[in-house]
Each structure stands twice: as structure tokens, then as C-alpha cells.
Amino acid sequence: MSVCVIGAGLSGLAAARALKARGVEFVCLEKSPGVGGIWRAPGAGERGPGYLSLHLNTAKQLTGYADHPMPASYPLYPRHDEVAAYLHSFAEWSGVLDHVELGTTVESVRREPDGTWTVVGVDAHGTRASRSFAHVVVASGHNTEPSVPEPPRGSDTFTGTILHAFDYRDGSDFAGQDVVVVGLGASAVDIASDLSRHAGRTLLSVRRGLHIVPKQLFGMSLDEIADAPWWSSMSLQEQRRFVEQALLVARGKLADYGLPEPDHPIFASPVTISDEILSRIRHGAVTPKPAIDFLDGERVVFTDGSSARADAIVHCTGYRMAFPFLPAGCPVGPNGSVELYKRVVAAGLPGLYFAGLVRPLGSITRLVEAQGRWIARLVTGESVLPEPDVMRKEIAAYLSGIAGQYGQAEGASIQVAVAPYLEELAEV
């Protein structure tokens, strides 16, 4: 077997389709009982980053694969089950479904002295198998391990339930309860908005201000703006001024909603996309609060001295990138940054590639399709990589540049700008 693709979500399916189009022999290993990644999990009732209120934040026309668009009947921002059904239909249409082994968990991936890769997996029946491949494509995503903060003082006295967004499924599970949601990222604002329709009271505990952006500005989806030539022609400072002015008109200052103002310019960290959270705050359905100071029995005490009774605390504090089946230090280096040539290739580990380990402003689909095509060209020998030292210099230069914009925040190393990144991949 030539190639092993790990993961059958949006990125893995894109890579699989590119390999099949070039006649490359491959198998795709997926730990879940079906294809679709995080999008199929909520409907299947499985644990994971998804929840029943989950919808796309990117427009369907740019989130669908280029040669297999989402159905015209879909709304602009489809629900999780619609996305899952679409991904399954793509797998069938592209002919890759027969190459997917479902219910198979990858335990280890190691490079042998002869340059081949040994992949050890356990199938749905518990049978462990070891197979050899010339190449491995990792497309398992980066929302893997819940990032749980240090428990606040008094956690051992708290009489309610404490959970991470990873274990959150539906607001109706908390009907009539008083709930504190911790965070201001995508899952935090989604979950707080969802809870506010079921819970007795919903509090949103925010430690640091983030930029909250609606899904559309001037009637255009954010990913349509990111795709527009006029946007790409702007400098970063011009883009910031444009969006900041638009946000001031669209929603005013975040401080007017009781939220902390961001301590950084827009695009210096991932933005939070939401059409709902500010409206729910204005309607009194969600109440902003500062960070949690300590817990005392049934009460949550915040850093401003106020307190509230709570039945549950939901930590929406993100995820860590974890690849326990890979060699140590790959792809996340000692400084916590993802170290990949062109965000795809592991320098010094020939035959190991990554698909989808990027975070754009806008849809990721065209990026992973371009990554998949490049990987397929590398596998067939149509494209050739430079020497490892050259790749490491490119990685260092990229990380230095991205740190200038995003700082050293965890996950900053996977940020990419859509148009420039597509141009990079077209040239290799």
C-alpha cells in the first residue's frame, strides 16, 4: 500500500480524493463509525467538539468542495447534520468511501530504517494490525484534547457540575438551571446562546476581551470578503482599519455590552464569529461576568467581588493539538509551535504530511484541497521537496513572521491568510 490517510473528515476526504484522482493506492483510517469528522458526532450522540446547535460559520459556496458543491436547498450556513450528510455524499461521489476503514483507531506511526512507515491500528473488533506504507497523511484535526484550566479555589466544595465544552451536547440538558459559561471563543458564544433558551440563567465569564465579528459585513460573508481581490490587495493595517470601522458601525463598542474590550488589534488573535451572542446579551438572556475568582459551595465568586449561584460550569476554553501516535516533537516543536514546511511537510521525516492543520479567516476547504493536490504530486514524484535545511529555514521564517502578528499564543502558528497561502501552494 502506498499511502495511509489518517482521518475521514473534511481534510482527510480532500486528501483521499486528490490521491484517487492520480491513481495512487491508499487506505483511509477513521476511528469513528462514519465519515464526516466533528460534523457527524452531534447527530450520532458522540462526545466531541460538536454540539446540537452547531452550524457552519463559513458560507456554503466556499465551504463545499470545488467540484461537488453543497446542495442548493441548503441554507447559507448549514447545520451540523447537513454538513455531515454532504461530506458523506462527497465521499460516495468521489469514489473514496470504499477506501475508508471505519472504527479503526491509529495507535502509532513510526518510520523504519528503510524509510517506510509502519502504522499500527486497532479495528472496531479490537484486532490490532501493523501495516507498512510509503507515505502517511495525517488529517485528524487539531480539536483533539480539551484544554482545561487549573481548577479555581474552592472547586472541591462546589456542589454543581463542572464540564468542558467537549462534553456539552444540548441546552435542554440544563433546562431551568443556572449555568456559568467560561470563555469568549467560538464554542463559548455558541453554547451560551444555546443555553440561554433553556437555562434558568446564563452567565458568561470572560477573562480577556476578544474581537466579536458577525458572520456578514456589508451583506458579504466573512470568507467571501477574505476571498475578494480587493481585500488581498490591502496591507494588514488597511484591513484592520476597514474591519474596525465596519464593526463600530455594525455593533458599537463591546464595552457597551458589558464585555471587556480586546487588549490587542483585530487579527492579532483568532476572532470570534457570532451573529447571536451580542443580541442575547442585549435581550438579557446572557449576562457577562469577569473571570472566576473562586467557588464556594453552590456559589461562583467573580474577580469583581460579585457572586452567583450555579448548578453547572461549562469550560469553553479550547483544545490542545495532540498527536500521541506520532514521533515525539512532530509536528509540535519544543516551543509549542507547529513546525511544518508550507504548513504540510514534516522536515526531516520524508513521507509524512499533514492536511488541514491550518486556521484561516474564512473557509478551510479550498486550502485543504490545494494541500491534497500538492501531497498527491509529492507522492507521485511530480513535485520534489527541497533539502531539509531549506525547509527548516522556511519554517523558521514563517513562524517569525506569524509571531509578529499573532504573538506566541498557543495555536498562532497555524494561522494562514487564504489568498497568499493558496498562491504558495500553487507554486510548489
Contacts in CASP RR format, 6 or more apart in sequence:
PFRMAT RR
TARGET T0000
AUTHOR 0000-0000-0000
METHOD contacts of the structure
MODEL  1
MSVCVIGAGLSGLAAARALKARGVEFVCLEKSPGVGGIWRAPGAGERGPG
YLSLHLNTAKQLTGYADHPMPASYPLYPRHDEVAAYLHSFAEWSGVLDHV
ELGTTVESVRREPDGTWTVVGVDAHGTRASRSFAHVVVASGHNTEPSVPE
PPRGSDTFTGTILHAFDYRDGSDFAGQDVVVVGLGASAVDIASDLSRHAG
RTLLSVRRGLHIVPKQLFGMSLDEIADAPWWSSMSLQEQRRFVEQALLVA
RGKLADYGLPEPDHPIFASPVTISDEILSRIRHGAVTPKPAIDFLDGERV
VFTDGSSARADAIVHCTGYRMAFPFLPAGCPVGPNGSVELYKRVVAAGLP
GLYFAGLVRPLGSITRLVEAQGRWIARLVTGESVLPEPDVMRKEIAAYLS
GIAGQYGQAEGASIQVAVAPYLEELAEV
1 25 0 8 1.000
1 26 0 8 1.000
1 27 0 8 1.000
1 131 0 8 1.000
1 132 0 8 1.000
1 133 0 8 1.000
2 24 0 8 1.000
2 25 0 8 1.000
2 26 0 8 1.000
2 133 0 8 1.000
2 134 0 8 1.000
2 135 0 8 1.000
2 379 0 8 1.000
3 19 0 8 1.000
3 24 0 8 1.000
3 25 0 8 1.000
3 26 0 8 1.000
3 27 0 8 1.000
3 133 0 8 1.000
3 134 0 8 1.000
3 135 0 8 1.000
3 136 0 8 1.000
3 137 0 8 1.000
3 379 0 8 1.000
4 26 0 8 1.000
4 27 0 8 1.000
4 28 0 8 1.000
4 29 0 8 1.000
4 117 0 8 1.000
4 119 0 8 1.000
4 131 0 8 1.000
4 133 0 8 1.000
4 135 0 8 1.000
4 136 0 8 1.000
4 137 0 8 1.000
5 12 0 8 1.000
5 15 0 8 1.000
5 16 0 8 1.000
5 19 0 8 1.000
5 26 0 8 1.000
5 27 0 8 1.000
5 28 0 8 1.000
5 29 0 8 1.000
5 136 0 8 1.000
5 137 0 8 1.000
5 139 0 8 1.000
5 355 0 8 1.000
6 28 0 8 1.000
6 29 0 8 1.000
6 106 0 8 1.000
6 109 0 8 1.000
6 119 0 8 1.000
6 136 0 8 1.000
6 137 0 8 1.000
6 138 0 8 1.000
6 139 0 8 1.000
6 140 0 8 1.000
6 325 0 8 1.000
7 28 0 8 1.000
7 29 0 8 1.000
7 30 0 8 1.000
7 31 0 8 1.000
7 37 0 8 1.000
7 139 0 8 1.000
7 140 0 8 1.000
7 141 0 8 1.000
8 16 0 8 1.000
8 28 0 8 1.000
8 29 0 8 1.000
8 30 0 8 1.000
8 32 0 8 1.000
8 34 0 8 1.000
8 35 0 8 1.000
8 36 0 8 1.000
8 37 0 8 1.000
8 91 0 8 1.000
8 100 0 8 1.000
8 102 0 8 1.000
8 139 0 8 1.000
9 30 0 8 1.000
9 35 0 8 1.000
9 36 0 8 1.000
9 37 0 8 1.000
9 38 0 8 1.000
9 39 0 8 1.000
9 87 0 8 1.000
9 139 0 8 1.000
10 36 0 8 1.000
10 37 0 8 1.000
10 39 0 8 1.000
10 87 0 8 1.000
10 364 0 8 1.000
10 365 0 8 1.000
10 368 0 8 1.000
11 139 0 8 1.000
11 141 0 8 1.000
11 355 0 8 1.000
11 356 0 8 1.000
11 364 0 8 1.000
11 368 0 8 1.000
11 371 0 8 1.000
12 28 0 8 1.000
12 137 0 8 1.000
12 139 0 8 1.000
12 355 0 8 1.000
12 368 0 8 1.000
13 28 0 8 1.000
13 35 0 8 1.000
13 36 0 8 1.000
13 87 0 8 1.000
13 90 0 8 1.000
13 91 0 8 1.000
13 94 0 8 1.000
13 96 0 8 1.000
14 65 0 8 1.000
14 139 0 8 1.000
14 355 0 8 1.000
14 365 0 8 1.000
14 368 0 8 1.000
14 369 0 8 1.000
14 371 0 8 1.000
14 372 0 8 1.000
15 137 0 8 1.000
15 139 0 8 1.000
15 355 0 8 1.000
15 368 0 8 1.000
15 371 0 8 1.000
15 372 0 8 1.000
15 375 0 8 1.000
15 376 0 8 1.000
16 26 0 8 1.000
16 28 0 8 1.000
16 91 0 8 1.000
16 94 0 8 1.000
16 96 0 8 1.000
16 99 0 8 1.000
16 100 0 8 1.000
17 65 0 8 1.000
17 90 0 8 1.000
17 94 0 8 1.000
17 95 0 8 1.000
17 96 0 8 1.000
18 369 0 8 1.000
18 372 0 8 1.000
18 373 0 8 1.000
18 375 0 8 1.000
18 376 0 8 1.000
19 26 0 8 1.000
19 372 0 8 1.000
19 375 0 8 1.000
19 376 0 8 1.000
19 379 0 8 1.000
20 26 0 8 1.000
20 94 0 8 1.000
20 95 0 8 1.000
20 96 0 8 1.000
20 99 0 8 1.000
21 376 0 8 1.000
22 376 0 8 1.000
22 377 0 8 1.000
22 379 0 8 1.000
22 380 0 8 1.000
24 376 0 8 1.000
24 379 0 8 1.000
24 380 0 8 1.000
26 99 0 8 1.000
27 99 0 8 1.000
27 100 0 8 1.000
27 101 0 8 1.000
28 96 0 8 1.000
28 99 0 8 1.000
28 100 0 8 1.000
28 101 0 8 1.000
29 100 0 8 1.000
29 101 0 8 1.000
29 104 0 8 1.000
29 106 0 8 1.000
29 119 0 8 1.000
29 121 0 8 1.000
30 37 0 8 1.000
30 100 0 8 1.000
30 101 0 8 1.000
30 102 0 8 1.000
30 103 0 8 1.000
30 104 0 8 1.000
31 103 0 8 1.000
31 104 0 8 1.000
31 105 0 8 1.000
31 106 0 8 1.000
32 40 0 8 1.000
32 41 0 8 1.000
32 44 0 8 1.000
32 46 0 8 1.000
32 102 0 8 1.000
32 103 0 8 1.000
33 44 0 8 1.000
33 102 0 8 1.000
33 103 0 8 1.000
33 124 0 8 1.000
34 40 0 8 1.000
34 88 0 8 1.000
34 100 0 8 1.000
34 102 0 8 1.000
34 103 0 8 1.000
35 87 0 8 1.000
35 88 0 8 1.000
35 91 0 8 1.000
35 97 0 8 1.000
35 100 0 8 1.000
35 102 0 8 1.000
36 83 0 8 1.000
36 84 0 8 1.000
36 87 0 8 1.000
36 88 0 8 1.000
37 84 0 8 1.000
37 87 0 8 1.000
38 48 0 8 1.000
38 49 0 8 1.000
38 50 0 8 1.000
38 143 0 8 1.000
39 50 0 8 1.000
39 54 0 8 1.000
39 80 0 8 1.000
39 81 0 8 1.000
39 83 0 8 1.000
39 84 0 8 1.000
39 87 0 8 1.000
40 80 0 8 1.000
40 81 0 8 1.000
40 84 0 8 1.000
40 87 0 8 1.000
40 88 0 8 1.000
41 47 0 8 1.000
41 48 0 8 1.000
41 49 0 8 1.000
41 50 0 8 1.000
42 50 0 8 1.000
42 51 0 8 1.000
42 52 0 8 1.000
42 54 0 8 1.000
42 80 0 8 1.000
42 81 0 8 1.000
42 169 0 8 1.000
43 52 0 8 1.000
43 80 0 8 1.000
43 81 0 8 1.000
43 84 0 8 1.000
45 169 0 8 1.000
47 166 0 8 1.000
47 167 0 8 1.000
48 143 0 8 1.000
48 166 0 8 1.000
48 167 0 8 1.000
49 143 0 8 1.000
49 165 0 8 1.000
49 166 0 8 1.000
49 187 0 8 1.000
49 319 0 8 1.000
50 80 0 8 1.000
51 165 0 8 1.000
51 168 0 8 1.000
51 169 0 8 1.000
51 170 0 8 1.000
51 187 0 8 1.000
51 190 0 8 1.000
51 191 0 8 1.000
51 194 0 8 1.000
52 80 0 8 1.000
52 169 0 8 1.000
52 170 0 8 1.000
52 171 0 8 1.000
52 194 0 8 1.000
53 170 0 8 1.000
53 171 0 8 1.000
53 190 0 8 1.000
53 191 0 8 1.000
53 193 0 8 1.000
53 194 0 8 1.000
54 79 0 8 1.000
54 80 0 8 1.000
54 190 0 8 1.000
55 77 0 8 1.000
55 78 0 8 1.000
55 79 0 8 1.000
55 80 0 8 1.000
56 63 0 8 1.000
56 77 0 8 1.000
56 78 0 8 1.000
56 83 0 8 1.000
57 77 0 8 1.000
57 186 0 8 1.000
57 215 0 8 1.000
57 222 0 8 1.000
57 273 0 8 1.000
57 362 0 8 1.000
58 77 0 8 1.000
58 221 0 8 1.000
58 222 0 8 1.000
58 223 0 8 1.000
58 362 0 8 1.000
58 363 0 8 1.000
58 364 0 8 1.000
59 76 0 8 1.000
59 77 0 8 1.000
59 221 0 8 1.000
59 223 0 8 1.000
59 224 0 8 1.000
59 363 0 8 1.000
60 69 0 8 1.000
60 70 0 8 1.000
60 74 0 8 1.000
60 75 0 8 1.000
60 76 0 8 1.000
60 77 0 8 1.000
60 78 0 8 1.000
61 69 0 8 1.000
61 70 0 8 1.000
62 221 0 8 1.000
62 223 0 8 1.000
62 224 0 8 1.000
62 227 0 8 1.000
62 362 0 8 1.000
62 363 0 8 1.000
62 365 0 8 1.000
62 366 0 8 1.000
63 70 0 8 1.000
63 83 0 8 1.000
63 223 0 8 1.000
63 363 0 8 1.000
63 365 0 8 1.000
64 70 0 8 1.000
64 86 0 8 1.000
64 363 0 8 1.000
64 365 0 8 1.000
65 90 0 8 1.000
65 365 0 8 1.000
65 369 0 8 1.000
66 366 0 8 1.000
66 369 0 8 1.000
68 89 0 8 1.000
68 90 0 8 1.000
68 93 0 8 1.000
68 94 0 8 1.000
70 78 0 8 1.000
70 86 0 8 1.000
71 86 0 8 1.000
74 82 0 8 1.000
74 86 0 8 1.000
75 82 0 8 1.000
76 221 0 8 1.000
77 215 0 8 1.000
78 86 0 8 1.000
88 97 0 8 1.000
91 97 0 8 1.000
91 100 0 8 1.000
101 123 0 8 1.000
102 124 0 8 1.000
103 123 0 8 1.000
103 124 0 8 1.000
104 121 0 8 1.000
104 122 0 8 1.000
104 123 0 8 1.000
104 124 0 8 1.000
105 121 0 8 1.000
105 122 0 8 1.000
106 119 0 8 1.000
106 120 0 8 1.000
106 121 0 8 1.000
106 140 0 8 1.000
106 325 0 8 1.000
107 120 0 8 1.000
107 121 0 8 1.000
107 122 0 8 1.000
107 128 0 8 1.000
107 325 0 8 1.000
108 118 0 8 1.000
108 119 0 8 1.000
108 120 0 8 1.000
108 121 0 8 1.000
108 325 0 8 1.000
109 117 0 8 1.000
109 118 0 8 1.000
109 119 0 8 1.000
109 120 0 8 1.000
109 136 0 8 1.000
109 138 0 8 1.000
109 325 0 8 1.000
109 326 0 8 1.000
109 327 0 8 1.000
109 352 0 8 1.000
110 117 0 8 1.000
110 118 0 8 1.000
110 327 0 8 1.000
111 117 0 8 1.000
111 118 0 8 1.000
111 327 0 8 1.000
111 349 0 8 1.000
111 352 0 8 1.000
112 118 0 8 1.000
112 132 0 8 1.000
115 350 0 8 1.000
116 132 0 8 1.000
116 133 0 8 1.000
116 134 0 8 1.000
117 132 0 8 1.000
117 133 0 8 1.000
117 134 0 8 1.000
117 135 0 8 1.000
117 136 0 8 1.000
117 351 0 8 1.000
117 352 0 8 1.000
118 130 0 8 1.000
118 131 0 8 1.000
118 132 0 8 1.000
118 133 0 8 1.000
119 130 0 8 1.000
119 131 0 8 1.000
119 132 0 8 1.000
119 133 0 8 1.000
119 136 0 8 1.000
120 128 0 8 1.000
120 129 0 8 1.000
120 130 0 8 1.000
121 128 0 8 1.000
121 129 0 8 1.000
121 130 0 8 1.000
122 128 0 8 1.000
122 129 0 8 1.000
123 129 0 8 1.000
134 351 0 8 1.000
134 379 0 8 1.000
135 351 0 8 1.000
135 352 0 8 1.000
135 353 0 8 1.000
135 378 0 8 1.000
135 379 0 8 1.000
136 351 0 8 1.000
136 352 0 8 1.000
136 353 0 8 1.000
137 353 0 8 1.000
137 354 0 8 1.000
137 355 0 8 1.000
137 372 0 8 1.000
137 375 0 8 1.000
138 323 0 8 1.000
138 326 0 8 1.000
138 331 0 8 1.000
138 352 0 8 1.000
138 353 0 8 1.000
138 354 0 8 1.000
138 355 0 8 1.000
138 357 0 8 1.000
139 354 0 8 1.000
139 355 0 8 1.000
139 356 0 8 1.000
139 368 0 8 1.000
140 323 0 8 1.000
141 321 0 8 1.000
141 356 0 8 1.000
141 357 0 8 1.000
142 319 0 8 1.000
142 321 0 8 1.000
142 356 0 8 1.000
142 357 0 8 1.000
142 359 0 8 1.000
142 411 0 8 1.000
142 414 0 8 1.000
143 318 0 8 1.000
143 319 0 8 1.000
144 319 0 8 1.000
144 320 0 8 1.000
144 321 0 8 1.000
144 322 0 8 1.000
144 323 0 8 1.000
145 319 0 8 1.000
145 320 0 8 1.000
145 321 0 8 1.000
145 322 0 8 1.000
146 164 0 8 1.000
146 165 0 8 1.000
146 166 0 8 1.000
146 315 0 8 1.000
146 317 0 8 1.000
146 318 0 8 1.000
146 319 0 8 1.000
146 320 0 8 1.000
147 317 0 8 1.000
147 318 0 8 1.000
147 319 0 8 1.000
147 320 0 8 1.000
148 164 0 8 1.000
148 315 0 8 1.000
148 317 0 8 1.000
149 182 0 8 1.000
149 315 0 8 1.000
149 317 0 8 1.000
151 162 0 8 1.000
152 292 0 8 1.000
152 293 0 8 1.000
152 294 0 8 1.000
152 295 0 8 1.000
153 293 0 8 1.000
153 294 0 8 1.000
153 295 0 8 1.000
154 294 0 8 1.000
154 295 0 8 1.000
154 296 0 8 1.000
154 297 0 8 1.000
155 162 0 8 1.000
155 295 0 8 1.000
157 295 0 8 1.000
157 296 0 8 1.000
157 297 0 8 1.000
158 295 0 8 1.000
158 297 0 8 1.000
158 298 0 8 1.000
158 313 0 8 1.000
159 297 0 8 1.000
159 298 0 8 1.000
160 298 0 8 1.000
160 310 0 8 1.000
160 311 0 8 1.000
160 312 0 8 1.000
160 313 0 8 1.000
161 311 0 8 1.000
161 312 0 8 1.000
161 313 0 8 1.000
162 312 0 8 1.000
162 313 0 8 1.000
162 315 0 8 1.000
163 312 0 8 1.000
163 313 0 8 1.000
163 314 0 8 1.000
163 315 0 8 1.000
164 314 0 8 1.000
164 315 0 8 1.000
164 316 0 8 1.000
164 317 0 8 1.000
165 187 0 8 1.000
165 188 0 8 1.000
165 191 0 8 1.000
165 314 0 8 1.000
165 315 0 8 1.000
165 316 0 8 1.000
165 317 0 8 1.000
165 318 0 8 1.000
166 319 0 8 1.000
168 187 0 8 1.000
168 191 0 8 1.000
168 314 0 8 1.000
170 194 0 8 1.000
171 191 0 8 1.000
171 194 0 8 1.000
171 195 0 8 1.000
171 197 0 8 1.000
171 198 0 8 1.000
171 199 0 8 1.000
172 198 0 8 1.000
174 195 0 8 1.000
174 198 0 8 1.000
174 199 0 8 1.000
174 311 0 8 1.000
174 312 0 8 1.000
175 198 0 8 1.000
175 199 0 8 1.000
175 200 0 8 1.000
176 198 0 8 1.000
176 199 0 8 1.000
176 200 0 8 1.000
177 199 0 8 1.000
177 200 0 8 1.000
177 311 0 8 1.000
177 312 0 8 1.000
178 199 0 8 1.000
178 200 0 8 1.000
178 201 0 8 1.000
178 203 0 8 1.000
178 308 0 8 1.000
178 309 0 8 1.000
178 310 0 8 1.000
178 311 0 8 1.000
178 312 0 8 1.000
179 195 0 8 1.000
179 199 0 8 1.000
179 200 0 8 1.000
179 201 0 8 1.000
179 202 0 8 1.000
179 203 0 8 1.000
179 310 0 8 1.000
179 311 0 8 1.000
179 312 0 8 1.000
179 313 0 8 1.000
179 314 0 8 1.000
180 203 0 8 1.000
180 204 0 8 1.000
180 205 0 8 1.000
180 289 0 8 1.000
180 292 0 8 1.000
180 300 0 8 1.000
180 308 0 8 1.000
180 310 0 8 1.000
180 312 0 8 1.000
180 313 0 8 1.000
180 314 0 8 1.000
181 188 0 8 1.000
181 191 0 8 1.000
181 192 0 8 1.000
181 195 0 8 1.000
181 202 0 8 1.000
181 203 0 8 1.000
181 204 0 8 1.000
181 205 0 8 1.000
181 313 0 8 1.000
181 314 0 8 1.000
181 316 0 8 1.000
182 188 0 8 1.000
182 205 0 8 1.000
182 292 0 8 1.000
182 313 0 8 1.000
182 314 0 8 1.000
182 315 0 8 1.000
182 316 0 8 1.000
182 317 0 8 1.000
183 204 0 8 1.000
183 205 0 8 1.000
183 206 0 8 1.000
183 207 0 8 1.000
183 315 0 8 1.000
183 316 0 8 1.000
183 317 0 8 1.000
184 204 0 8 1.000
184 206 0 8 1.000
184 208 0 8 1.000
184 209 0 8 1.000
184 210 0 8 1.000
184 212 0 8 1.000
184 259 0 8 1.000
184 272 0 8 1.000
185 210 0 8 1.000
185 270 0 8 1.000
185 272 0 8 1.000
185 316 0 8 1.000
185 318 0 8 1.000
186 272 0 8 1.000
186 273 0 8 1.000
186 274 0 8 1.000
187 316 0 8 1.000
187 318 0 8 1.000
188 204 0 8 1.000
188 272 0 8 1.000
188 316 0 8 1.000
189 204 0 8 1.000
189 212 0 8 1.000
189 272 0 8 1.000
189 274 0 8 1.000
189 276 0 8 1.000
189 277 0 8 1.000
190 274 0 8 1.000
190 276 0 8 1.000
191 314 0 8 1.000
191 316 0 8 1.000
192 202 0 8 1.000
192 204 0 8 1.000
192 277 0 8 1.000
192 280 0 8 1.000
192 286 0 8 1.000
193 274 0 8 1.000
193 276 0 8 1.000
193 277 0 8 1.000
193 280 0 8 1.000
193 286 0 8 1.000
195 202 0 8 1.000
195 314 0 8 1.000
196 202 0 8 1.000
196 280 0 8 1.000
196 285 0 8 1.000
196 286 0 8 1.000
197 285 0 8 1.000
201 287 0 8 1.000
201 308 0 8 1.000
202 280 0 8 1.000
202 285 0 8 1.000
202 286 0 8 1.000
202 287 0 8 1.000
203 286 0 8 1.000
203 287 0 8 1.000
203 288 0 8 1.000
203 289 0 8 1.000
203 300 0 8 1.000
203 308 0 8 1.000
203 310 0 8 1.000
204 277 0 8 1.000
204 281 0 8 1.000
204 286 0 8 1.000
204 287 0 8 1.000
204 288 0 8 1.000
204 289 0 8 1.000
205 289 0 8 1.000
205 290 0 8 1.000
205 291 0 8 1.000
205 292 0 8 1.000
205 300 0 8 1.000
205 302 0 8 1.000
206 259 0 8 1.000
206 260 0 8 1.000
206 288 0 8 1.000
206 289 0 8 1.000
206 290 0 8 1.000
206 291 0 8 1.000
207 290 0 8 1.000
207 291 0 8 1.000
208 260 0 8 1.000
208 262 0 8 1.000
208 263 0 8 1.000
209 254 0 8 1.000
209 259 0 8 1.000
209 260 0 8 1.000
209 261 0 8 1.000
209 262 0 8 1.000
209 263 0 8 1.000
210 262 0 8 1.000
210 269 0 8 1.000
210 270 0 8 1.000
210 271 0 8 1.000
210 272 0 8 1.000
211 247 0 8 1.000
211 262 0 8 1.000
211 266 0 8 1.000
211 269 0 8 1.000
211 271 0 8 1.000
211 272 0 8 1.000
212 251 0 8 1.000
212 254 0 8 1.000
212 259 0 8 1.000
212 271 0 8 1.000
212 272 0 8 1.000
212 273 0 8 1.000
212 274 0 8 1.000
212 277 0 8 1.000
212 278 0 8 1.000
213 222 0 8 1.000
213 243 0 8 1.000
213 247 0 8 1.000
213 266 0 8 1.000
213 271 0 8 1.000
213 272 0 8 1.000
213 273 0 8 1.000
213 274 0 8 1.000
214 250 0 8 1.000
214 251 0 8 1.000
214 273 0 8 1.000
214 274 0 8 1.000
214 275 0 8 1.000
215 221 0 8 1.000
215 222 0 8 1.000
215 273 0 8 1.000
215 274 0 8 1.000
215 275 0 8 1.000
216 222 0 8 1.000
216 275 0 8 1.000
217 225 0 8 1.000
217 243 0 8 1.000
217 246 0 8 1.000
217 247 0 8 1.000
217 250 0 8 1.000
218 246 0 8 1.000
220 228 0 8 1.000
222 273 0 8 1.000
222 361 0 8 1.000
222 362 0 8 1.000
223 361 0 8 1.000
223 362 0 8 1.000
223 363 0 8 1.000
223 418 0 8 1.000
225 231 0 8 1.000
226 360 0 8 1.000
226 361 0 8 1.000
226 362 0 8 1.000
226 417 0 8 1.000
226 418 0 8 1.000
226 419 0 8 1.000
227 362 0 8 1.000
227 418 0 8 1.000
227 419 0 8 1.000
229 419 0 8 1.000
231 239 0 8 1.000
231 419 0 8 1.000
232 417 0 8 1.000
232 419 0 8 1.000
232 420 0 8 1.000
234 242 0 8 1.000
236 267 0 8 1.000
236 405 0 8 1.000
239 267 0 8 1.000
240 265 0 8 1.000
240 266 0 8 1.000
240 267 0 8 1.000
243 266 0 8 1.000
243 267 0 8 1.000
244 265 0 8 1.000
244 266 0 8 1.000
247 266 0 8 1.000
251 278 0 8 1.000
253 261 0 8 1.000
254 260 0 8 1.000
254 261 0 8 1.000
254 262 0 8 1.000
255 261 0 8 1.000
257 278 0 8 1.000
257 281 0 8 1.000
257 282 0 8 1.000
257 288 0 8 1.000
258 281 0 8 1.000
258 288 0 8 1.000
259 281 0 8 1.000
259 288 0 8 1.000
260 290 0 8 1.000
262 269 0 8 1.000
267 361 0 8 1.000
267 405 0 8 1.000
268 405 0 8 1.000
268 406 0 8 1.000
268 407 0 8 1.000
269 406 0 8 1.000
269 409 0 8 1.000
269 412 0 8 1.000
270 359 0 8 1.000
270 415 0 8 1.000
271 361 0 8 1.000
277 286 0 8 1.000
280 286 0 8 1.000
281 287 0 8 1.000
281 288 0 8 1.000
289 302 0 8 1.000
289 304 0 8 1.000
289 306 0 8 1.000
289 308 0 8 1.000
290 302 0 8 1.000
290 303 0 8 1.000
290 304 0 8 1.000
291 302 0 8 1.000
291 303 0 8 1.000
292 300 0 8 1.000
292 301 0 8 1.000
292 302 0 8 1.000
292 303 0 8 1.000
292 313 0 8 1.000
293 301 0 8 1.000
293 302 0 8 1.000
293 303 0 8 1.000
293 305 0 8 1.000
294 301 0 8 1.000
295 301 0 8 1.000
296 307 0 8 1.000
298 309 0 8 1.000
298 310 0 8 1.000
298 311 0 8 1.000
299 307 0 8 1.000
299 308 0 8 1.000
299 309 0 8 1.000
299 310 0 8 1.000
300 307 0 8 1.000
300 308 0 8 1.000
300 309 0 8 1.000
300 310 0 8 1.000
300 313 0 8 1.000
301 307 0 8 1.000
302 308 0 8 1.000
320 410 0 8 1.000
321 332 0 8 1.000
321 338 0 8 1.000
321 357 0 8 1.000
321 411 0 8 1.000
321 414 0 8 1.000
323 330 0 8 1.000
323 331 0 8 1.000
323 332 0 8 1.000
326 352 0 8 1.000
327 349 0 8 1.000
330 339 0 8 1.000
330 346 0 8 1.000
330 349 0 8 1.000
330 352 0 8 1.000
331 338 0 8 1.000
331 339 0 8 1.000
331 340 0 8 1.000
331 346 0 8 1.000
331 354 0 8 1.000
331 357 0 8 1.000
332 338 0 8 1.000
332 339 0 8 1.000
333 339 0 8 1.000
335 408 0 8 1.000
336 410 0 8 1.000
336 413 0 8 1.000
337 399 0 8 1.000
337 411 0 8 1.000
337 412 0 8 1.000
337 413 0 8 1.000
338 357 0 8 1.000
338 411 0 8 1.000
338 413 0 8 1.000
338 414 0 8 1.000
339 346 0 8 1.000
339 347 0 8 1.000
339 395 0 8 1.000
339 399 0 8 1.000
339 413 0 8 1.000
340 346 0 8 1.000
340 347 0 8 1.000
340 354 0 8 1.000
340 357 0 8 1.000
340 395 0 8 1.000
341 347 0 8 1.000
341 385 0 8 1.000
341 391 0 8 1.000
341 392 0 8 1.000
341 394 0 8 1.000
341 395 0 8 1.000
342 374 0 8 1.000
342 394 0 8 1.000
342 424 0 8 1.000
342 425 0 8 1.000
342 428 0 8 1.000
343 354 0 8 1.000
343 357 0 8 1.000
343 358 0 8 1.000
343 371 0 8 1.000
343 398 0 8 1.000
343 414 0 8 1.000
343 416 0 8 1.000
343 421 0 8 1.000
344 353 0 8 1.000
344 354 0 8 1.000
344 355 0 8 1.000
344 357 0 8 1.000
344 371 0 8 1.000
344 374 0 8 1.000
344 375 0 8 1.000
345 352 0 8 1.000
345 353 0 8 1.000
345 354 0 8 1.000
345 378 0 8 1.000
345 385 0 8 1.000
345 391 0 8 1.000
346 352 0 8 1.000
346 353 0 8 1.000
346 354 0 8 1.000
347 388 0 8 1.000
347 391 0 8 1.000
347 392 0 8 1.000
347 395 0 8 1.000
348 388 0 8 1.000
348 391 0 8 1.000
350 385 0 8 1.000
351 378 0 8 1.000
353 375 0 8 1.000
353 378 0 8 1.000
355 368 0 8 1.000
355 371 0 8 1.000
355 372 0 8 1.000
355 375 0 8 1.000
356 364 0 8 1.000
356 367 0 8 1.000
356 368 0 8 1.000
356 371 0 8 1.000
357 414 0 8 1.000
358 364 0 8 1.000
358 367 0 8 1.000
358 368 0 8 1.000
358 414 0 8 1.000
358 415 0 8 1.000
358 416 0 8 1.000
358 421 0 8 1.000
359 411 0 8 1.000
359 414 0 8 1.000
359 415 0 8 1.000
359 416 0 8 1.000
360 367 0 8 1.000
360 415 0 8 1.000
360 416 0 8 1.000
360 417 0 8 1.000
360 418 0 8 1.000
360 421 0 8 1.000
361 417 0 8 1.000
361 418 0 8 1.000
362 418 0 8 1.000
366 418 0 8 1.000
366 422 0 8 1.000
367 416 0 8 1.000
367 418 0 8 1.000
367 421 0 8 1.000
367 422 0 8 1.000
367 425 0 8 1.000
370 422 0 8 1.000
370 425 0 8 1.000
370 426 0 8 1.000
371 425 0 8 1.000
373 425 0 8 1.000
374 383 0 8 1.000
374 425 0 8 1.000
374 428 0 8 1.000
377 383 0 8 1.000
378 384 0 8 1.000
378 385 0 8 1.000
383 428 0 8 1.000
385 391 0 8 1.000
399 413 0 8 1.000
402 412 0 8 1.000
402 413 0 8 1.000
402 415 0 8 1.000
403 412 0 8 1.000
405 415 0 8 1.000
406 412 0 8 1.000
406 415 0 8 1.000
END
